[in-house]
Amino acid sequence: MTDPRLADSAPPLSPDFVRHPKGPAITRLAVSPTMLTVTWADGLEGQFNRFWLRENEVRSGVINPVTRERDVQTEDLPEDLGLDRADHDAGGVHLHWRPDGHISRHDAGWLRGTAEGRWHPDAGLPARTTWDSSDMPEPPSFDGPPVLTDDTALRDWLTALYGYGFARLRGLPTDQGTVVEIAKRIGTIRGSNFGYSFFVETKPNPDSNAYTSAGLGAHTDLASREVQPGLQLLHCRENGCDGGASTMVDGFRLAEYLRDTDADAYDALTRLSWVFSNRHRDSDYRSTGPIVVLRPDGAISEIRFTAFLRAEPDMPASEVERAYRAVRLFGRLAADDRFVCRTPFAPGDLVIFDNRRILHGRDAFVQGKGNRRLEGCYLDTDELLSRLRVLARDTS
């Protein structure tokens, strides 16, 4: 029999804003004082701790139903809190607690998603594919104007960005501020010492090689920062110059290649640290780290490679020769046509890329019939991941 205290109550909410699918039917609930065990018809079993369940109940005083933020402090929950029994119906799972006799209600789909691991930051994200120039002779390209207003178009573009590390929009207006408008469709812009947004064009007294007509070797931006920007957007507003093709290299593919072909170079790139410094007239940003950053599980997570910002070796003197061999090899591969996607920048093109994965550069150019003017800005990777998650639930 259903407890009368549950009668006429709305279905329970989840502690997030996701509409979780219910999944297979629940076939068994088992409780101990400290643990709920749920078994589903397909055999999946999930175990849930008492404190975790109680602090994730959506009701006033625990999880605010409006903000979905926690009101209770975990340390304030009673030490003798225990589960007494559990039951379920179409509305969810109901837990009976002691010593206070409280009944909490939990969304069954949310419990199922937790058991499946849908809470993990990587869960539900597109697959990542590394590439070289034979796989990717030009960036994955999309019609630009729909991305400004259509969430499905935005999702498709950002899915390609996450998967391949870069993607292009074509046919956008060439107005100043278009890149900012596109960036805001993803999330909050990250400012830098170059400003909220910045212009890449030749200047009479440049404070960066980017503001000259010289070629730029493959690099990541702002390696001198504690955390490199996650994404960079570059929008071509004008290009009447000869040369100046954009170059993109998948740094993850380069690292994989060296991992498979030169174990010593890969070890040096992943273990030996360099100082990166911006050497600017009015600022002094510095960071230190290896060229190839690994996650605790050994997966490649970041490339930090900027020849013009790389400063002192932050390693024992006996390792410097080996470190230089690895850096020089990495740089030669980054300039090798086997790995370089080289494409012209046409007015109205906008390229977005993962600045912690993709090395970008350009060929030298000669100003002729007009100027070469780009406008750019940065975002952090969190903005992309958040937008992909929200788009997945809102356009599904």
BALOBA-1460 file (C-alpha; in Angstrom, 3 decimals):
// residues 396
<rec num="1" residu="m" x="0.000" y="0.000" z="0.000"/>
<rec num="2" residu="t" x="1.248" y="3.493" z="-0.825"/>
<rec num="3" residu="d" x="2.068" y="5.593" z="2.214"/>
<rec num="4" residu="p" x="-0.653" y="8.277" z="2.610"/>
<rec num="5" residu="r" x="2.019" y="10.952" z="2.963"/>
<rec num="6" residu="l" x="2.882" y="10.336" z="-0.743"/>
<rec num="7" residu="a" x="-0.655" y="10.757" z="-2.047"/>
<rec num="8" residu="d" x="-1.396" y="13.481" z="-4.606"/>
<rec num="9" residu="s" x="2.215" y="14.626" z="-4.737"/>
<rec num="10" residu="a" x="3.955" y="15.595" z="-7.968"/>
<rec num="11" residu="p" x="6.645" y="13.319" z="-9.439"/>
<rec num="12" residu="p" x="10.014" y="13.880" z="-7.797"/>
<rec num="13" residu="l" x="12.485" y="16.230" z="-9.428"/>
<rec num="14" residu="s" x="16.110" y="15.414" z="-10.176"/>
<rec num="15" residu="p" x="18.881" y="17.465" z="-8.505"/>
<rec num="16" residu="d" x="19.874" y="18.750" z="-11.956"/>
<rec num="17" residu="f" x="17.785" y="20.138" z="-14.817"/>
<rec num="18" residu="v" x="18.069" y="17.026" z="-16.990"/>
<rec num="19" residu="r" x="15.010" y="15.045" z="-18.050"/>
<rec num="20" residu="h" x="16.387" y="11.593" z="-17.349"/>
<rec num="21" residu="p" x="14.885" y="8.646" z="-19.264"/>
<rec num="22" residu="k" x="13.401" y="6.108" z="-16.874"/>
<rec num="23" residu="g" x="15.150" y="3.143" z="-18.474"/>
<rec num="24" residu="p" x="14.248" y="-0.468" z="-17.657"/>
<rec num="25" residu="a" x="11.911" y="-1.274" z="-14.809"/>
<rec num="26" residu="i" x="13.213" y="-1.524" z="-11.264"/>
<rec num="27" residu="t" x="13.024" y="-5.172" z="-10.141"/>
<rec num="28" residu="r" x="14.499" y="-4.964" z="-6.662"/>
<rec num="29" residu="l" x="15.214" y="-2.491" z="-3.880"/>
<rec num="30" residu="a" x="17.355" y="-3.485" z="-0.919"/>
<rec num="31" residu="v" x="18.385" y="-1.330" z="2.034"/>
<rec num="32" residu="s" x="20.864" y="-1.460" z="4.845"/>
<rec num="33" residu="p" x="21.131" y="1.417" z="7.324"/>
<rec num="34" residu="t" x="23.829" y="3.045" z="5.185"/>
<rec num="35" residu="m" x="23.094" y="1.893" z="1.612"/>
<rec num="36" residu="l" x="20.333" y="1.616" z="-0.985"/>
<rec num="37" residu="t" x="20.831" y="-1.017" z="-3.690"/>
<rec num="38" residu="v" x="18.692" y="-0.767" z="-6.838"/>
<rec num="39" residu="t" x="18.496" y="-3.537" z="-9.432"/>
<rec num="40" residu="w" x="16.965" y="-2.990" z="-12.878"/>
<rec num="41" residu="a" x="15.411" y="-5.484" z="-15.275"/>
<rec num="42" residu="d" x="18.513" y="-5.545" z="-17.494"/>
<rec num="43" residu="g" x="20.691" y="-6.602" z="-14.570"/>
<rec num="44" residu="l" x="22.334" y="-3.247" z="-13.847"/>
<rec num="45" residu="e" x="22.832" y="-2.657" z="-10.132"/>
<rec num="46" residu="g" x="23.485" y="0.666" z="-8.436"/>
<rec num="47" residu="q" x="24.536" y="1.315" z="-4.849"/>
<rec num="48" residu="f" x="23.817" y="4.666" z="-3.206"/>
<rec num="49" residu="n" x="25.106" y="5.926" z="0.148"/>
<rec num="50" residu="r" x="22.738" y="7.274" z="2.815"/>
<rec num="51" residu="f" x="24.295" y="10.740" z="3.053"/>
<rec num="52" residu="w" x="24.444" y="11.113" z="-0.722"/>
<rec num="53" residu="l" x="20.768" y="10.211" z="-1.058"/>
<rec num="54" residu="r" x="19.608" y="12.511" z="1.749"/>
<rec num="55" residu="e" x="21.607" y="15.535" z="0.539"/>
<rec num="56" residu="n" x="20.266" y="15.048" z="-3.015"/>
<rec num="57" residu="e" x="16.579" y="15.170" z="-2.171"/>
<rec num="58" residu="v" x="14.904" y="18.004" z="-4.059"/>
<rec num="59" residu="r" x="12.876" y="19.875" z="-1.461"/>
<rec num="60" residu="s" x="13.113" y="23.057" z="0.554"/>
<rec num="61" residu="g" x="15.951" y="22.929" z="3.032"/>
<rec num="62" residu="v" x="17.944" y="20.279" z="1.137"/>
<rec num="63" residu="i" x="18.087" y="20.935" z="-2.634"/>
<rec num="64" residu="n" x="16.338" y="24.145" z="-3.608"/>
<rec num="65" residu="p" x="13.677" y="23.155" z="-6.200"/>
<rec num="66" residu="v" x="14.147" y="26.429" z="-8.086"/>
<rec num="67" residu="t" x="17.940" y="26.769" z="-8.207"/>
<rec num="68" residu="r" x="18.813" y="23.055" z="-7.765"/>
<rec num="69" residu="e" x="21.585" y="24.139" z="-5.435"/>
<rec num="70" residu="r" x="22.073" y="22.489" z="-2.061"/>
<rec num="71" residu="d" x="20.790" y="24.331" z="1.005"/>
<rec num="72" residu="v" x="21.902" y="21.770" z="3.577"/>
<rec num="73" residu="q" x="25.451" y="21.405" z="4.830"/>
<rec num="74" residu="t" x="26.531" y="17.774" z="4.718"/>
<rec num="75" residu="e" x="28.161" y="17.994" z="8.147"/>
<rec num="76" residu="d" x="24.794" y="19.034" z="9.628"/>
<rec num="77" residu="l" x="23.084" y="15.761" z="8.700"/>
<rec num="78" residu="p" x="22.609" y="13.577" z="11.802"/>
<rec num="79" residu="e" x="25.284" y="10.941" z="12.356"/>
<rec num="80" residu="d" x="22.657" y="8.290" z="13.186"/>
<rec num="81" residu="l" x="20.804" y="8.904" z="9.898"/>
<rec num="82" residu="g" x="19.751" y="5.542" z="8.500"/>
<rec num="83" residu="l" x="17.584" y="3.925" z="5.848"/>
<rec num="84" residu="d" x="14.655" y="1.930" z="7.181"/>
<rec num="85" residu="r" x="12.916" y="0.708" z="4.000"/>
<rec num="86" residu="a" x="12.328" y="1.609" z="0.346"/>
<rec num="87" residu="d" x="9.536" y="1.261" z="-2.177"/>
<rec num="88" residu="h" x="8.815" y="2.600" z="-5.646"/>
<rec num="89" residu="d" x="6.012" y="3.413" z="-8.033"/>
<rec num="90" residu="a" x="5.668" y="5.245" z="-11.346"/>
<rec num="91" residu="g" x="6.630" y="8.464" z="-9.581"/>
<rec num="92" residu="g" x="10.016" y="7.287" z="-8.392"/>
<rec num="93" residu="v" x="11.780" y="5.699" z="-5.438"/>
<rec num="94" residu="h" x="10.610" y="6.482" z="-1.900"/>
<rec num="95" residu="l" x="12.972" y="6.116" z="1.040"/>
<rec num="96" residu="h" x="11.862" y="5.874" z="4.662"/>
<rec num="97" residu="w" x="14.382" y="7.263" z="7.138"/>
<rec num="98" residu="r" x="15.174" y="6.890" z="10.771"/>
<rec num="99" residu="p" x="15.267" y="8.278" z="13.374"/>
<rec num="100" residu="d" x="13.055" y="11.151" z="12.102"/>
<rec num="101" residu="g" x="10.550" y="9.096" z="10.057"/>
<rec num="102" residu="h" x="11.077" y="11.330" z="7.026"/>
<rec num="103" residu="i" x="10.197" y="10.035" z="3.549"/>
<rec num="104" residu="s" x="12.331" y="11.266" z="0.678"/>
<rec num="105" residu="r" x="11.390" y="10.898" z="-2.979"/>
<rec num="106" residu="h" x="13.912" y="10.416" z="-5.793"/>
<rec num="107" residu="d" x="13.568" y="10.424" z="-9.565"/>
<rec num="108" residu="a" x="14.079" y="6.869" z="-10.855"/>
<rec num="109" residu="g" x="15.674" y="8.031" z="-14.105"/>
<rec num="110" residu="w" x="18.192" y="10.119" z="-12.179"/>
<rec num="111" residu="l" x="19.167" y="7.096" z="-10.070"/>
<rec num="112" residu="r" x="19.507" y="5.044" z="-13.258"/>
<rec num="113" residu="g" x="21.676" y="7.710" z="-14.872"/>
<rec num="114" residu="t" x="23.898" y="7.806" z="-11.805"/>
<rec num="115" residu="a" x="24.336" y="4.028" z="-11.922"/>
<rec num="116" residu="e" x="25.244" y="4.278" z="-15.634"/>
<rec num="117" residu="g" x="27.852" y="6.974" z="-14.960"/>
<rec num="118" residu="r" x="26.031" y="9.781" z="-16.798"/>
<rec num="119" residu="w" x="27.319" y="12.191" z="-14.127"/>
<rec num="120" residu="h" x="30.922" y="11.931" z="-15.308"/>
<rec num="121" residu="p" x="32.263" y="15.079" z="-17.047"/>
<rec num="122" residu="d" x="33.116" y="13.049" z="-20.178"/>
<rec num="123" residu="a" x="29.767" y="11.258" z="-20.342"/>
<rec num="124" residu="g" x="27.671" y="11.910" z="-23.428"/>
<rec num="125" residu="l" x="30.308" y="13.969" z="-25.238"/>
<rec num="126" residu="p" x="31.082" y="13.242" z="-28.904"/>
<rec num="127" residu="a" x="33.913" y="10.866" z="-29.772"/>
<rec num="128" residu="r" x="37.290" y="12.471" z="-30.438"/>
<rec num="129" residu="t" x="39.198" y="11.632" z="-33.616"/>
<rec num="130" residu="t" x="42.789" y="12.659" z="-34.281"/>
<rec num="131" residu="w" x="43.783" y="13.485" z="-37.848"/>
<rec num="132" residu="d" x="46.542" y="14.374" z="-40.282"/>
<rec num="133" residu="s" x="46.378" y="16.194" z="-43.618"/>
<rec num="134" residu="s" x="45.289" y="13.093" z="-45.534"/>
<rec num="135" residu="d" x="42.259" y="12.770" z="-43.247"/>
<rec num="136" residu="m" x="41.506" y="16.477" z="-43.053"/>
<rec num="137" residu="p" x="42.598" y="18.520" z="-46.116"/>
<rec num="138" residu="e" x="40.338" y="21.339" z="-44.900"/>
<rec num="139" residu="p" x="38.416" y="22.100" z="-41.710"/>
<rec num="140" residu="p" x="34.948" y="20.605" z="-41.172"/>
<rec num="141" residu="s" x="32.829" y="23.411" z="-42.602"/>
<rec num="142" residu="f" x="29.301" y="24.657" z="-41.977"/>
<rec num="143" residu="d" x="27.025" y="27.425" z="-43.211"/>
<rec num="144" residu="g" x="27.636" y="30.305" z="-40.801"/>
<rec num="145" residu="p" x="24.425" y="32.382" z="-40.542"/>
<rec num="146" residu="p" x="22.188" y="29.581" z="-39.164"/>
<rec num="147" residu="v" x="24.536" y="29.131" z="-36.189"/>
<rec num="148" residu="l" x="23.555" y="32.606" z="-34.996"/>
<rec num="149" residu="t" x="19.942" y="31.571" z="-34.376"/>
<rec num="150" residu="d" x="19.426" y="27.823" z="-34.785"/>
<rec num="151" residu="d" x="20.423" y="25.518" z="-31.919"/>
<rec num="152" residu="t" x="20.568" y="22.416" z="-34.107"/>
<rec num="153" residu="a" x="23.060" y="24.128" z="-36.425"/>
<rec num="154" residu="l" x="25.037" y="25.275" z="-33.382"/>
<rec num="155" residu="r" x="25.074" y="21.755" z="-31.957"/>
<rec num="156" residu="d" x="26.298" y="20.228" z="-35.234"/>
<rec num="157" residu="w" x="29.129" y="22.773" z="-35.507"/>
<rec num="158" residu="l" x="30.229" y="22.359" z="-31.895"/>
<rec num="159" residu="t" x="30.069" y="18.571" z="-32.152"/>
<rec num="160" residu="a" x="32.563" y="18.706" z="-35.026"/>
<rec num="161" residu="l" x="34.714" y="21.141" z="-33.041"/>
<rec num="162" residu="y" x="34.900" y="18.809" z="-30.065"/>
<rec num="163" residu="g" x="35.506" y="15.734" z="-32.183"/>
<rec num="164" residu="y" x="38.207" y="17.082" z="-34.511"/>
<rec num="165" residu="g" x="39.512" y="20.026" z="-32.503"/>
<rec num="166" residu="f" x="38.540" y="22.626" z="-35.105"/>
<rec num="167" residu="a" x="35.648" y="23.632" z="-37.348"/>
<rec num="168" residu="r" x="34.861" y="26.438" z="-39.789"/>
<rec num="169" residu="l" x="31.859" y="28.635" z="-40.517"/>
<rec num="170" residu="r" x="31.484" y="30.147" z="-43.960"/>
<rec num="171" residu="g" x="29.451" y="33.041" z="-45.331"/>
<rec num="172" residu="l" x="29.221" y="35.126" z="-42.161"/>
<rec num="173" residu="p" x="28.895" y="38.922" z="-42.270"/>
<rec num="174" residu="t" x="32.254" y="40.687" z="-42.178"/>
<rec num="175" residu="d" x="31.107" y="43.274" z="-39.631"/>
<rec num="176" residu="q" x="33.209" y="44.032" z="-36.578"/>
<rec num="177" residu="g" x="31.865" y="42.151" z="-33.573"/>
<rec num="178" residu="t" x="30.570" y="39.136" z="-35.504"/>
<rec num="179" residu="v" x="33.122" y="36.918" z="-33.778"/>
<rec num="180" residu="v" x="31.888" y="38.137" z="-30.385"/>
<rec num="181" residu="e" x="28.291" y="37.390" z="-31.363"/>
<rec num="182" residu="i" x="29.239" y="33.848" z="-32.395"/>
<rec num="183" residu="a" x="31.324" y="33.317" z="-29.251"/>
<rec num="184" residu="k" x="28.412" y="34.344" z="-27.034"/>
<rec num="185" residu="r" x="26.339" y="31.577" z="-28.611"/>
<rec num="186" residu="i" x="28.763" y="29.223" z="-26.856"/>
<rec num="187" residu="g" x="29.410" y="30.954" z="-23.557"/>
<rec num="188" residu="t" x="31.338" y="33.667" z="-21.741"/>
<rec num="189" residu="i" x="34.308" y="35.229" z="-23.523"/>
<rec num="190" residu="r" x="37.654" y="35.044" z="-21.757"/>
<rec num="191" residu="g" x="39.611" y="38.275" z="-21.936"/>
<rec num="192" residu="s" x="43.397" y="38.454" z="-22.101"/>
<rec num="193" residu="n" x="46.185" y="41.011" z="-22.203"/>
<rec num="194" residu="f" x="45.125" y="41.493" z="-25.844"/>
<rec num="195" residu="g" x="41.645" y="42.615" z="-24.738"/>
<rec num="196" residu="y" x="38.102" y="41.264" z="-24.674"/>
<rec num="197" residu="s" x="38.498" y="40.612" z="-28.369"/>
<rec num="198" residu="f" x="41.475" y="41.441" z="-30.557"/>
<rec num="199" residu="f" x="42.395" y="42.321" z="-34.120"/>
<rec num="200" residu="v" x="45.072" y="40.476" z="-36.078"/>
<rec num="201" residu="e" x="46.506" y="42.870" z="-38.657"/>
<rec num="202" residu="t" x="49.826" y="44.493" z="-39.393"/>
<rec num="203" residu="k" x="50.760" y="47.296" z="-36.998"/>
<rec num="204" residu="p" x="53.582" y="49.844" z="-37.188"/>
<rec num="205" residu="n" x="54.887" y="49.063" z="-33.692"/>
<rec num="206" residu="p" x="53.785" y="45.466" z="-33.017"/>
<rec num="207" residu="d" x="53.859" y="43.838" z="-29.586"/>
<rec num="208" residu="s" x="53.459" y="40.381" z="-31.125"/>
<rec num="209" residu="n" x="54.705" y="38.626" z="-34.254"/>
<rec num="210" residu="a" x="51.041" y="38.067" z="-35.099"/>
<rec num="211" residu="y" x="50.801" y="41.783" z="-35.966"/>
<rec num="212" residu="t" x="53.375" y="41.521" z="-38.763"/>
<rec num="213" residu="s" x="53.212" y="39.966" z="-42.226"/>
<rec num="214" residu="a" x="55.724" y="37.265" z="-41.311"/>
<rec num="215" residu="g" x="54.827" y="33.614" z="-41.288"/>
<rec num="216" residu="l" x="53.969" y="32.103" z="-37.914"/>
<rec num="217" residu="g" x="55.052" y="28.595" z="-36.989"/>
<rec num="218" residu="a" x="52.577" y="26.150" z="-35.504"/>
<rec num="219" residu="h" x="51.823" y="27.085" z="-31.897"/>
<rec num="220" residu="t" x="49.269" y="27.297" z="-29.130"/>
<rec num="221" residu="d" x="48.306" y="30.727" z="-27.814"/>
<rec num="222" residu="l" x="49.242" y="32.077" z="-24.383"/>
<rec num="223" residu="a" x="51.327" y="29.128" z="-23.214"/>
<rec num="224" residu="s" x="52.729" y="31.607" z="-20.690"/>
<rec num="225" residu="r" x="49.408" y="31.620" z="-18.803"/>
<rec num="226" residu="e" x="48.697" y="29.375" z="-15.835"/>
<rec num="227" residu="v" x="45.807" y="27.960" z="-17.897"/>
<rec num="228" residu="q" x="45.915" y="28.364" z="-21.658"/>
<rec num="229" residu="p" x="42.682" y="29.536" z="-23.276"/>
<rec num="230" residu="g" x="40.633" y="26.523" z="-24.246"/>
<rec num="231" residu="l" x="39.181" y="27.847" z="-27.510"/>
<rec num="232" residu="q" x="40.179" y="30.494" z="-29.998"/>
<rec num="233" residu="l" x="37.934" y="32.011" z="-32.663"/>
<rec num="234" residu="l" x="39.323" y="33.892" z="-35.673"/>
<rec num="235" residu="h" x="36.992" y="35.683" z="-38.089"/>
<rec num="236" residu="c" x="38.255" y="36.933" z="-41.443"/>
<rec num="237" residu="r" x="36.824" y="40.392" z="-42.127"/>
<rec num="238" residu="e" x="39.081" y="41.334" z="-45.028"/>
<rec num="239" residu="n" x="41.767" y="39.601" z="-47.080"/>
<rec num="240" residu="g" x="43.228" y="41.120" z="-50.225"/>
<rec num="241" residu="c" x="46.759" y="39.811" z="-49.700"/>
<rec num="242" residu="d" x="48.868" y="37.260" z="-51.492"/>
<rec num="243" residu="g" x="49.771" y="34.318" z="-49.261"/>
<rec num="244" residu="g" x="48.866" y="34.141" z="-45.600"/>
<rec num="245" residu="a" x="47.159" y="30.737" z="-45.692"/>
<rec num="246" residu="s" x="45.977" y="29.459" z="-42.332"/>
<rec num="247" residu="t" x="47.687" y="26.326" z="-41.006"/>
<rec num="248" residu="m" x="46.269" y="23.876" z="-38.478"/>
<rec num="249" residu="v" x="47.964" y="20.815" z="-36.992"/>
<rec num="250" residu="d" x="46.454" y="18.248" z="-34.631"/>
<rec num="251" residu="g" x="48.905" y="18.298" z="-31.745"/>
<rec num="252" residu="f" x="47.334" y="15.153" z="-30.295"/>
<rec num="253" residu="r" x="48.128" y="13.281" z="-33.524"/>
<rec num="254" residu="l" x="51.741" y="14.499" z="-33.383"/>
<rec num="255" residu="a" x="52.038" y="13.277" z="-29.803"/>
<rec num="256" residu="e" x="50.508" y="9.922" z="-30.726"/>
<rec num="257" residu="y" x="52.944" y="9.593" z="-33.627"/>
<rec num="258" residu="l" x="55.940" y="10.176" z="-31.354"/>
<rec num="259" residu="r" x="54.542" y="7.866" z="-28.689"/>
<rec num="260" residu="d" x="54.480" y="5.124" z="-31.316"/>
<rec num="261" residu="t" x="57.768" y="5.899" z="-33.097"/>
<rec num="262" residu="d" x="60.159" y="7.575" z="-30.638"/>
<rec num="263" residu="a" x="59.638" y="6.614" z="-27.009"/>
<rec num="264" residu="d" x="62.528" y="8.751" z="-25.750"/>
<rec num="265" residu="a" x="61.235" y="11.912" z="-27.415"/>
<rec num="266" residu="y" x="57.722" y="11.235" z="-26.113"/>
<rec num="267" residu="d" x="59.047" y="10.726" z="-22.596"/>
<rec num="268" residu="a" x="60.963" y="14.020" z="-22.763"/>
<rec num="269" residu="l" x="57.932" y="15.910" z="-24.085"/>
<rec num="270" residu="t" x="55.653" y="14.566" z="-21.367"/>
<rec num="271" residu="r" x="57.998" y="14.683" z="-18.348"/>
<rec num="272" residu="l" x="60.417" y="17.584" z="-18.819"/>
<rec num="273" residu="s" x="59.132" y="21.098" z="-18.121"/>
<rec num="274" residu="w" x="59.881" y="24.443" z="-19.726"/>
<rec num="275" residu="v" x="59.170" y="27.962" z="-18.528"/>
<rec num="276" residu="f" x="56.952" y="29.963" z="-20.880"/>
<rec num="277" residu="s" x="57.153" y="33.766" z="-20.666"/>
<rec num="278" residu="n" x="55.418" y="36.402" z="-22.773"/>
<rec num="279" residu="r" x="58.356" y="38.882" z="-22.710"/>
<rec num="280" residu="h" x="55.936" y="41.817" z="-23.051"/>
<rec num="281" residu="r" x="56.793" y="45.465" z="-22.443"/>
<rec num="282" residu="d" x="53.938" y="46.002" z="-19.974"/>
<rec num="283" residu="s" x="53.226" y="42.579" z="-18.461"/>
<rec num="284" residu="d" x="55.100" y="39.527" z="-17.244"/>
<rec num="285" residu="y" x="53.131" y="36.286" z="-17.438"/>
<rec num="286" residu="r" x="54.963" y="33.038" z="-16.738"/>
<rec num="287" residu="s" x="54.084" y="29.380" z="-16.409"/>
<rec num="288" residu="t" x="55.933" y="26.097" z="-16.399"/>
<rec num="289" residu="g" x="55.032" y="22.669" z="-17.692"/>
<rec num="290" residu="p" x="55.797" y="19.971" z="-20.251"/>
<rec num="291" residu="i" x="55.044" y="20.304" z="-23.965"/>
<rec num="292" residu="v" x="52.611" y="17.378" z="-23.859"/>
<rec num="293" residu="v" x="50.400" y="17.179" z="-20.767"/>
<rec num="294" residu="l" x="48.970" y="13.818" z="-19.741"/>
<rec num="295" residu="r" x="45.994" y="12.923" z="-17.609"/>
<rec num="296" residu="p" x="46.538" y="10.619" z="-14.607"/>
<rec num="297" residu="d" x="45.444" y="7.673" z="-16.787"/>
<rec num="298" residu="g" x="48.124" y="8.505" z="-19.372"/>
<rec num="299" residu="a" x="45.784" y="9.973" z="-21.995"/>
<rec num="300" residu="i" x="46.967" y="13.100" z="-23.814"/>
<rec num="301" residu="s" x="45.074" y="16.101" z="-22.467"/>
<rec num="302" residu="e" x="46.899" y="19.245" z="-23.600"/>
<rec num="303" residu="i" x="49.656" y="20.603" z="-25.819"/>
<rec num="304" residu="r" x="51.659" y="23.635" z="-24.661"/>
<rec num="305" residu="f" x="53.856" y="24.597" z="-27.593"/>
<rec num="306" residu="t" x="54.823" y="28.177" z="-28.377"/>
<rec num="307" residu="a" x="58.382" y="28.555" z="-29.647"/>
<rec num="308" residu="f" x="58.405" y="32.341" z="-29.265"/>
<rec num="309" residu="l" x="57.244" y="32.128" z="-25.629"/>
<rec num="310" residu="r" x="59.327" y="29.141" z="-24.555"/>
<rec num="311" residu="a" x="62.037" y="30.388" z="-22.202"/>
<rec num="312" residu="e" x="64.267" y="28.572" z="-19.710"/>
<rec num="313" residu="p" x="64.373" y="24.787" z="-19.340"/>
<rec num="314" residu="d" x="62.910" y="23.934" z="-15.913"/>
<rec num="315" residu="m" x="64.781" y="20.653" z="-15.554"/>
<rec num="316" residu="p" x="68.141" y="19.254" z="-14.504"/>
<rec num="317" residu="a" x="70.986" y="20.380" z="-16.758"/>
<rec num="318" residu="s" x="71.669" y="16.774" z="-17.678"/>
<rec num="319" residu="e" x="68.217" y="16.549" z="-19.329"/>
<rec num="320" residu="v" x="68.355" y="19.731" z="-21.453"/>
<rec num="321" residu="e" x="70.032" y="18.164" z="-24.484"/>
<rec num="322" residu="r" x="67.415" y="15.420" z="-24.583"/>
<rec num="323" residu="a" x="64.623" y="17.958" z="-24.140"/>
<rec num="324" residu="y" x="65.912" y="20.035" z="-27.064"/>
<rec num="325" residu="r" x="66.066" y="16.979" z="-29.289"/>
<rec num="326" residu="a" x="62.401" y="16.241" z="-28.525"/>
<rec num="327" residu="v" x="61.244" y="19.844" z="-28.987"/>
<rec num="328" residu="r" x="63.091" y="20.172" z="-32.298"/>
<rec num="329" residu="l" x="61.576" y="16.925" z="-33.543"/>
<rec num="330" residu="f" x="58.091" y="17.999" z="-32.475"/>
<rec num="331" residu="g" x="58.546" y="21.334" z="-34.274"/>
<rec num="332" residu="r" x="59.730" y="19.670" z="-37.488"/>
<rec num="333" residu="l" x="56.727" y="17.362" z="-37.485"/>
<rec num="334" residu="a" x="54.404" y="20.341" z="-36.870"/>
<rec num="335" residu="a" x="55.728" y="21.873" z="-40.123"/>
<rec num="336" residu="d" x="55.557" y="18.610" z="-42.097"/>
<rec num="337" residu="d" x="52.920" y="18.635" z="-44.851"/>
<rec num="338" residu="r" x="51.809" y="15.171" z="-43.729"/>
<rec num="339" residu="f" x="50.278" y="16.793" z="-40.657"/>
<rec num="340" residu="v" x="49.371" y="20.343" z="-41.791"/>
<rec num="341" residu="c" x="45.885" y="21.389" z="-42.890"/>
<rec num="342" residu="r" x="46.571" y="24.510" z="-44.992"/>
<rec num="343" residu="t" x="43.634" y="26.612" z="-46.199"/>
<rec num="344" residu="p" x="43.118" y="30.218" z="-47.340"/>
<rec num="345" residu="f" x="41.114" y="32.623" z="-45.202"/>
<rec num="346" residu="a" x="38.230" y="34.111" z="-47.186"/>
<rec num="347" residu="p" x="36.220" y="37.090" z="-45.913"/>
<rec num="348" residu="g" x="33.278" y="35.752" z="-43.934"/>
<rec num="349" residu="d" x="35.140" y="32.638" z="-42.766"/>
<rec num="350" residu="l" x="35.353" y="31.961" z="-39.040"/>
<rec num="351" residu="v" x="37.538" y="29.196" z="-37.641"/>
<rec num="352" residu="i" x="37.237" y="27.947" z="-34.084"/>
<rec num="353" residu="f" x="39.778" y="25.556" z="-32.614"/>
<rec num="354" residu="d" x="40.830" y="23.853" z="-29.402"/>
<rec num="355" residu="n" x="43.844" y="25.911" z="-28.357"/>
<rec num="356" residu="r" x="45.059" y="23.139" z="-26.064"/>
<rec num="357" residu="r" x="45.119" y="20.626" z="-28.920"/>
<rec num="358" residu="i" x="45.386" y="22.343" z="-32.299"/>
<rec num="359" residu="l" x="48.591" y="24.141" z="-33.275"/>
<rec num="360" residu="h" x="47.791" y="27.065" z="-35.539"/>
<rec num="361" residu="g" x="49.957" y="29.287" z="-37.674"/>
<rec num="362" residu="r" x="50.045" y="31.035" z="-41.030"/>
<rec num="363" residu="d" x="52.166" y="31.432" z="-44.125"/>
<rec num="364" residu="a" x="53.849" y="34.774" z="-44.726"/>
<rec num="365" residu="f" x="51.834" y="37.215" z="-46.833"/>
<rec num="366" residu="v" x="52.370" y="40.277" z="-48.999"/>
<rec num="367" residu="q" x="49.908" y="43.122" z="-48.790"/>
<rec num="368" residu="g" x="48.679" y="43.926" z="-52.265"/>
<rec num="369" residu="k" x="45.169" y="44.891" z="-53.279"/>
<rec num="370" residu="g" x="44.043" y="45.240" z="-49.670"/>
<rec num="371" residu="n" x="44.639" y="44.303" z="-46.058"/>
<rec num="372" residu="r" x="44.435" y="41.065" z="-44.125"/>
<rec num="373" residu="r" x="42.257" y="41.735" z="-41.091"/>
<rec num="374" residu="l" x="41.068" y="39.135" z="-38.607"/>
<rec num="375" residu="e" x="39.128" y="39.583" z="-35.386"/>
<rec num="376" residu="g" x="39.434" y="37.019" z="-32.635"/>
<rec num="377" residu="c" x="38.595" y="36.119" z="-29.059"/>
<rec num="378" residu="y" x="39.019" y="33.305" z="-26.549"/>
<rec num="379" residu="l" x="36.748" y="31.098" z="-24.466"/>
<rec num="380" residu="d" x="37.520" y="28.382" z="-21.960"/>
<rec num="381" residu="t" x="36.768" y="24.752" z="-22.770"/>
<rec num="382" residu="d" x="34.192" y="24.639" z="-19.957"/>
<rec num="383" residu="e" x="31.959" y="26.886" z="-22.080"/>
<rec num="384" residu="l" x="31.991" y="24.403" z="-24.963"/>
<rec num="385" residu="l" x="31.316" y="21.388" z="-22.757"/>
<rec num="386" residu="s" x="28.482" y="23.142" z="-20.928"/>
<rec num="387" residu="r" x="26.856" y="24.257" z="-24.167"/>
<rec num="388" residu="l" x="27.108" y="20.761" z="-25.688"/>
<rec num="389" residu="r" x="25.418" y="19.227" z="-22.627"/>
<rec num="390" residu="v" x="22.601" y="21.766" z="-22.624"/>
<rec num="391" residu="l" x="22.092" y="21.448" z="-26.391"/>
<rec num="392" residu="a" x="21.980" y="17.657" z="-26.085"/>
<rec num="393" residu="r" x="19.139" y="17.804" z="-23.572"/>
<rec num="394" residu="d" x="17.284" y="20.716" z="-25.186"/>
<rec num="395" residu="t" x="17.408" y="19.477" z="-28.806"/>
<rec num="396" residu="s" x="16.900" y="15.771" z="-28.081"/>
